[in-house]
């Protein structure tokens, strides 16, 4: 879940139309990496945007040696 305010301080501040919002970030090499998307409703200026970009399904975890519950 990502949350941000549709404000000028966040380089936005204009009414956002209803539609698909895609989220990207830069990876270690500086390349743009897609991290998720969802659809938002019409969002007025200075309103909170809540965006569920999805759940990770391809992660594997292992317990580090020497750690105890």
C-alpha positions in Angstrom: 0.0 0.0 0.0 1.3 3.4 -0.9 -0.1 6.7 0.3 0.7 10.2 -0.7 -1.1 13.6 -0.8 -1.9 15.0 -4.2 -0.1 18.3 -3.4 2.3 20.7 -5.0 4.9 19.7 -2.3 4.8 16.2 -3.9 5.2 17.6 -7.4 1.5 17.1 -8.1 -1.3 19.4 -6.9 -3.6 19.1 -9.9 -6.9 17.2 -10.0 -6.1 13.6 -10.9 -8.5 11.9 -13.3 -9.9 8.4 -12.7 -7.6 5.9 -14.3 -4.7 3.5 -14.0 -1.7 4.7 -12.0 1.6 2.8 -12.4 4.5 3.0 -9.9 8.2 2.7 -10.9 11.5 3.0 -9.0 15.1 3.1 -10.0 17.1 -0.2 -9.4 20.7 -0.5 -8.3 21.9 0.2 -11.9 19.7 3.3 -12.2 17.1 1.6 -14.6 13.4 2.2 -14.1 11.7 -0.9 -12.5 8.0 -1.4 -12.5 6.7 -2.1 -9.0 2.9 -2.1 -9.3 -0.3 -0.5 -10.6 -3.9 0.0 -9.7 -6.8 2.2 -10.6 -7.6 5.4 -8.7 -10.9 7.4 -8.6 -11.0 11.1 -9.4 -8.8 12.7 -6.8 -9.0 16.5 -6.0 -6.0 18.6 -5.3 -4.6 18.2 -1.7 -6.4 14.9 -1.1 -4.9 11.6 0.1 -4.3 8.9 -2.6 -4.2 5.3 -1.4 -2.8 2.9 -3.9 -2.6 -0.8 -3.3 0.1 -1.9 -5.8 -0.3 -5.6 -5.2 1.2 -8.4 -3.1 4.6 -10.0 -3.8 4.1 -13.7 -4.6 7.6 -14.7 -5.7 9.6 -14.1 -2.5 11.3 -16.9 -0.7 12.5 -16.5 2.9 15.1 -18.4 4.9 16.1 -18.2 8.6 19.5 -16.8 9.2 21.9 -19.1 11.2 22.3 -18.2 14.9 18.8 -16.6 15.3 16.4 -18.1 17.8 12.6 -17.5 18.2 
